[in-house]
Amino acid sequence: MKAAVGDRLIVEGTRQGETRRVGVIVRLVHEDGSPPYMVHWEHEKHETMVFPGPDAHLLGQDRPTESRR
């Protein structure tokens, strides 16, 4: 998974009752766009460092949905 600042990170809920989390990548740790990412979560109004798992995918500003990798 390779990201850029401004991409949306979507983490699907994997258990019953869990909701989808959507955040915007605000900072990259590695110049090549590899994880981890600093993400600002839309509905939670805070930022966290994220190591995306298999339940996550990216929506880029200039590219279509990236498959889960």
C-alpha positions as CSV (number, residue, x, y, z in Angstrom):
1,M,0.0,0.0,0.0
2,K,1.4,3.4,-1.1
3,A,-0.3,6.6,0.0
4,A,0.1,10.4,-0.5
5,V,-0.9,13.2,1.8
6,G,-4.6,13.9,1.2
7,D,-5.5,10.3,0.3
8,R,-8.4,8.8,2.3
9,L,-7.8,5.7,4.3
10,I,-10.9,3.6,4.7
11,V,-11.0,0.9,7.4
12,E,-13.9,-1.5,7.1
13,G,-15.6,-2.8,10.3
14,T,-14.8,-6.5,10.6
15,R,-17.1,-7.4,13.4
16,Q,-20.8,-7.1,13.8
17,G,-21.7,-3.6,15.0
18,E,-18.3,-2.0,14.0
19,T,-18.6,0.8,11.5
20,R,-16.4,1.9,8.7
21,R,-13.8,4.4,9.7
22,V,-12.7,7.1,7.2
23,G,-9.7,9.3,7.7
24,V,-7.4,11.6,5.7
25,I,-3.7,11.0,5.6
26,V,-2.1,14.2,6.9
27,R,1.5,13.1,7.1
28,L,3.8,10.3,5.7
29,V,6.5,8.8,7.8
30,H,8.3,7.3,4.8
31,E,9.0,9.3,1.6
32,D,8.0,6.3,-0.5
33,G,4.4,6.4,0.8
34,S,4.6,3.1,2.7
35,P,3.0,2.8,6.1
36,P,2.6,3.9,8.8
37,Y,0.6,7.1,8.2
38,M,-0.6,9.9,10.4
39,V,-4.4,9.9,9.9
40,H,-7.0,12.5,10.8
41,W,-10.2,10.6,11.5
42,E,-13.3,12.4,10.1
43,H,-15.9,11.5,12.8
44,E,-13.6,11.2,15.7
45,K,-11.8,14.5,15.3
46,H,-8.3,13.3,16.3
47,E,-5.2,12.0,14.6
48,T,-3.4,8.7,15.1
49,M,-0.5,6.8,13.6
50,V,-1.9,3.9,11.6
51,F,-0.4,0.7,10.3
52,P,-3.2,-0.4,7.9
53,G,-4.3,-4.0,8.0
54,P,-6.0,-6.2,5.5
55,D,-9.3,-4.5,6.3
56,A,-8.1,-1.1,4.9
57,H,-7.9,0.5,1.5
58,L,-7.0,3.9,0.0
59,L,-9.0,6.3,-2.1
60,G,-6.4,8.6,-3.8
61,Q,-7.0,12.1,-4.9
62,D,-5.8,11.3,-8.4
63,R,-6.3,7.6,-8.8
64,P,-9.3,5.2,-8.5
65,T,-9.8,2.9,-5.5
66,E,-6.8,0.9,-4.7
67,S,-7.3,-2.7,-4.0
68,R,-6.7,-4.0,-0.5
69,R,-3.1,-5.1,-0.3
